[in-house]
Structure formats: C-alpha cells, structure tokens
Amino acid sequence: MNSDLTKIPYIGKITAQYLANAGFPDIESLKGQDPQMVYLQDCLAQGEQINRCALYIYRLAVCYADNDGVLPPDKQHWWNFKD
C-alpha cells in the first residue's frame, strides 16, 4: 500500500494499513475526525478492541492532519496525547 499516512510520526506501514481498512486511507481523510471514532472504527475493522496506545497515536495523527503536518511543540510524541 502506498499511503501518505506514513509521513505522520509513529505511523508505519502496518498502522497505515489498519487506518485504511478502517476507512482512513490518507492524511486528508483524517482531517476533522474525532480520534476516538477513528480508534473505534479501527477496533471494528479488526474485530477486537485494540491497544489503547493506538488511540493516542490517532490523536496525534488527527492533530497532524488538522494542522497541515505541524504538531505543537508540546505535542511531538504519541505519549503527549495520553489521557
């Protein structure tokens, strides 16, 4: 799969494929999304509840998409998006 999702920090080929399977094939498709819903769509697509760390990565990914590839200085890592 060739996807621009791997431009997002912490999104590798496997996570990009999970996102595509959940209905988010590219960065543009993440714009304006609720990260919780992205996570739930991924859980549904995989048929199980996945590791909650994926939610934190999806929060980062949506922030990246919404800000045209720029993350705030205090939000550079997935763990900065934890509850």
N, C-alpha and C positions, 0 to 999 in steps of 0.2 A: 504494500500500500504506500502510495506517495502522498504524504499529507504535510501541510504546513504546521500541523499541531506540534510536531517535534521541535519547532522553534521556541515553544514555551518551555521555560525551565521546569525540569522534573518530569516532562512528558517524553517518554521514549516511544519506540515503535509499538510495543505491546499496549501501553496505555492509550496511545493514539488509536489503535485498533478497537479497544474497548469503547472509546468515545464514539468512534464511527458506528460501531454496532448499536450504540445507544441513541443514535440519531444526530450526532455532532461531528460531522466529517472534516470540519476545518475551523480555523480561528473565527471566521465570520459567523459561523453558526453558534458560537458561544456568547457572542455579544448580547447583552441584556438578559441573559439567562439567570435563573436562580440556581446557585451552585448546589443547593440541597436537592432540587429537582433533577439536575444533571446526575448527581450521585444516585438518586432513586431510579432514574432511567437505566443507569449502568447496572444496578442491582437486578432490575427486572430483565435486562438483556442477558445477564449472566445466569439468571435463575437462582440467585442466592444473595444474601447480604454480604457485601464485600467489606474489606478492612476499612475502618473509618478514616484512616490516613488518606484514602482516595478522596474523601470529601474535602480535606484540607488542600490537596493538590488541585481539585476542581475549583475551589475558591480562588486560588492563585491564578488558575487558567482563565476564569471569567474576568478577574481583575485585569489581567494582561490583555485580554481581548477588548474589554471596555475602554482601556486606556491606550489603545494603539501600540501595544508592545512595551509600554513603560510601566514599571512597577514602582510604587512609592519606596523611598529609601528604607522605611521601616518594615517593608513587606517584600523582601527579596527572596525569602525561603518559604517552603510549604509550612514549616512549623510556626511561622509567624501568623498563620491563618487558623491555628487551633482554637478550640473553644476556650 
